[in-house]
Amino acid sequence: MGDTALIHEELQALGITPNYKGYQQAVCAIQLALEEESRLRNVTKEIYWVVADAMGCARSDIERNLRTLSLRAWRVNPLRLQEITPYPLSAPPAASQLITILTTHIQRLRAREAVQA
């Protein structure tokens, strides 16, 4: 399964569906992080700004929309969110944490697929 399909599958498992504005923004953000993991060290400039330019919206919109997705995941499927997070969560993750959590999870899934191949 390709990265895009994995991203869609994981977002939807968390209750995050395409009807949310931030859905495509999250897909784009995670793809950027998967392409170059070092982008996670400067999420604002290297992910939010790039996604905002690609989506034709304000940079502040990206973080807000991703925060909304994080809250949605926390409300709809907190067990799944905790399951894919390598550390305990006591509250919804920040927008940048959500991107990091999903990126790390998809990297782990990739590694498992590679071993099974």
N, C-alpha and C positions, 0 to 999 in steps of 0.2 A: 504494500500500500504506500502511495506517495505521501510526502509531507503535507500537502494541502488536504488530502483526504483525512489524514490523521488529525490535523488541526480541527477540521469541521466535526469529526467524530467526537473529539474530546470536548470541544465547546458545547456541543449538543448534549453530551452526557452530563454536563454541569447545569443544564437547563438554559443555556445561552443559545438562542435561536436566531436565524437570519432577520427576523423582524426588528431586532435592535439595531439602532444606528451604529453602535460600536462593534457590531459583529464583524463586518468586513475590515474595519480598522484593526481589530484584534488579530484577524487572520494575517493581515499585512505586517503588523508589528511582530508577530511570532515568526513569520517567514524571514524578516530582516534579522532577527536574533539567531535563527537557525543558520542563516547564511554566514553570519559573522558574530560569534558569541561575544566578542569584546564590546559589541554595541550595548550590552547589558550593563557595562560600567558607566555609561553616560546616556541613560535612557531618554532623557529630555531632548538632547540635541541629535542623537544618532538614531532614535526610533520615533519619538513623538513628532519631531519636526519633519522628518522624512515622510511619515504617514500623512501628516497634515497637508504637505505639499502634494502628495500623490492623490489625496482625496478631495483637494480643493476646499479645505476648511481651516478654521483657526486652530492653532496649536493647542490652545487651552481646551478646545472641544475634544481632542483625543484623550487627554487624561480624564476628563469628566466622564466621557462615554465608557472608557475602560473601568473606571471606578463603579459606574452603574452595573457593568457586567459582573464585576467582583461581588457586589452586593447581591445580585441576582443568583449567582452561583452559591453564595453563602446561605441564602434563603431556601433555594430549591433543592440543592444536593450537597449539604455541608460534609456528609460522610465521604462522598467521592472526592471533593476538594481536599479533605484531610488525607485521604488515601494516596493521592498523587503528590502531596507535599512532603518533602523529606524532613520536615520539622513540625512541631505542634503549632496549631493556629488557635488563638483564643478570640479572634475577631476576623472580619473579612480582610483579606490581604489588600494592600495598597495596589493601585493600578500597575506600578512597575513590578511589584511582587507577583501579581497574577501573570504577567508576561514571562517572568523568570520561571515561575512554577511550571507553566505550560511548556515553555521551551525545554526545560530540564526533563520533564516527563516525556516529551516527544523524542528527545535524544536517547533516553533509556529505551523507549519502544523501538527506535531504529536499531540500537545495539542488539536487542533481543532478536529482531528480525534477521540481522546479519549473522548471528550465531546459528539460527535455525536454518539458514539458507545453505 
